[in-house]
Amino acid sequence: MIIVQPFKAGAPSIAVLPWTTIAYILSLIESVGCRNRASEVCRAFRLYERQSRKNLALRGLQRHIGLLPRCFSYVTTLDLSTLILLPSEVPSIPHERVHQVRLARAFPNVRHLTVLTVNDECVRILGWIWPDLESLSFVNGGDVQTHPQLQTILESFKRLKDLDARNLACDNLTLTMKTFEVLPVQRLNLETIPVWKDLDLEVVAKTCCYLESLCVTVHLRQFTGKGLLTLASNCRNLRKLRLFLYIGSERDFGAESARRCLQTLGKMVADNPNVQLHISLGHIPSSISGLRMDRLLGMGANIRSLVLYFLDTEIGGTLSCRNLTEVTFGSCESLGDEDLLNFVKGCPLLTTLRILDCKRVTDRGLAEVAQAAKLSSLSLCFLKICLSSMLNAIKPMSQSLTALRLMINNTVDSLSGLSGWPHLDRLDLTLACTILPEVLSEPWLESCPNLKHVGIVMQNWCPSSFTFLTSSLTLPSLSITFTTKVPRDVVLTLLEDISVLPLLSSLTLYICNEEWLTEDAGAVISKCPTLKTLNIIWTSNQLAIEDFEFGLRPFLIKLLGMKCLQNLQIPASRRDENDLRIFYRGLHGHTMYSLLKSIHDLKTLGEFASN
């Protein structure tokens, strides 16, 4: 731990040391937080600390992106998706050539870039600034969305190996072979860009013949499966294929079209046994006869993960998916207890099971599955089973489960069934119903010693203390969400219960109203002895600048006395140009106070850069 002492008059300055000595001293510091504190000693330390960074996320106003010093020459991974947009702005890159040159000089060695979804012109600018990019991913941002075409991206970055385009809202995948040469793309994610025709997928296969991993959404209305065969023959290095197959209804294309495409997929898998399949399949109507699941998934040996949703067709037979590790059933009306048990028995390596809104699954079926499978992750959402019966049914999994997610929209009579899960690492609990006050007082948390994270979502707040939290002595991470407005006294009572957790280091609060953001709330949170990260997120209207003086400023000033706090995130609204987002990164109290004062007086936010 490095503590920066104030400078004393007459003391020799460390800046007089040779540059090599300064570099050697800082090279011995491994912790990023300690290097940040050491950078406050002198200008030479600050310069070296900046030059030693390899990963950087820029925070501040998008319009100031070109105002950067030339001191980040070692940065190879750059994140521009966290820039703040004003209400009138759309995600973009500066069009002035001087700012583009400055950006290129500030980060000359960037190889991995994350950026907001900008338009085609900005993609070409990025291609000019960083022509040697190897990895590019897009993140949605701003109220006005602009999306580039995939063709523009591939034309602008000739050396791209990894492209994550899942956040591009293009209507379809349209590529022209004439403008392309063979590109070195190895990983391509096109999850939200639908493929309607075989020709589109064939172009991808011939353009990106070095593909190792592909994620794509296929609409089967005009798709026959020929593109899959072309993909397998051209991309010999393909090892992972994630397919989102949308079937629709019989009137869209007819049963024969769906059957032919799925048979082609089975043939491709049989000829390429090294390809790992991750399939999401939905909207198969019961009127399409002959599509029993055991026939549909004849390629089971290659399937690693499977998602079945809105499935009306018959699920029968024992499947042989010996390498399947993850499966999700969502709104499958035909899924019953016997079908679920047969499925689990045919998948000996299954570790993750998710069942969402399957009305025919009962507690008896869950009990049989608990005896037949050794799962490490289980999600049960909106089943017609009360919570106590559900927990009793899956109790035999307590020796293997490390992650459990429960979403309940019926009776919550007791939480005592959560007692005695020695290996549980993560628990997410959504209670979309009325809860009795005594339920939240049961001390079940003390019998789960290995819990690292607890997430609780409450749709209806309960006028009761969260005393079950006080029974934990080891919980390091907690997330609580209220989807409706909660009285201030209830929030303060909750914070009092949280403040006694001795090892809590991360706290996330999703709260609908901001009236509780007061000096009293800040004083309660400041009692947390080990809290390092605090995230406050609004589930409705976010905080406006007008609330700063009356609530946020006294609240934050109370937190400044916490020596352990390193990361504080509070979002603001974007209703005017005074919007802000504060990121607290281990700054000293007087520095943070001057920052808050400048925000309040000038209603502006400077630029922040952090790892």
Secondary structure, DSSP 8 states (H G I E B T S, - for coil): --------TT---GGGS-HHHHHHHHHT---HHHHHHHTTS-HHHHHHHHHT-SEEEEESBGGGTT---S--TT--EEE-TT-B--TT--S----SHHHHHHHHHHSTT--EEEEE---HHHHHHHHHH-TT--EEEEE--SSS-----HHHHHHH-TT--EEE-TT---SS----GGG-------EEEEEEEEE-SHHHHHHHHHH-TT-SEEEEEEETTS--SHHHHHHHHH-TT--EEEEEEE---HHHH-HHHHHHHHHHHHHHHHH-TT-EEEEEEEEE-TTSTT--HHHHTTTGGGEEEEEEEEE-S---S----TT--EEEEES-TT--HHHHHHHHHT-TT--EEEEES-TT--HHHHHHHHHH---SEEEEES-SS-HHHHHHHTGGGGGT-SEEEEEE-S----SGGGS--TT--EEEEEE-S---GGGGG---GGG-TT--EEEEEESS--SS--GGGGG-SS--EEEEEESS---HHHHHHHHHHHHT-TT--EEEEEES--TT-SHHHHHHHTT-TT--EEEEEESSS-B-GGGIIIIIHHHHHHHTT-SS--EEEEEB--SSTT--EEEEES--HHHHHHHHHHHHHH-----EEE-
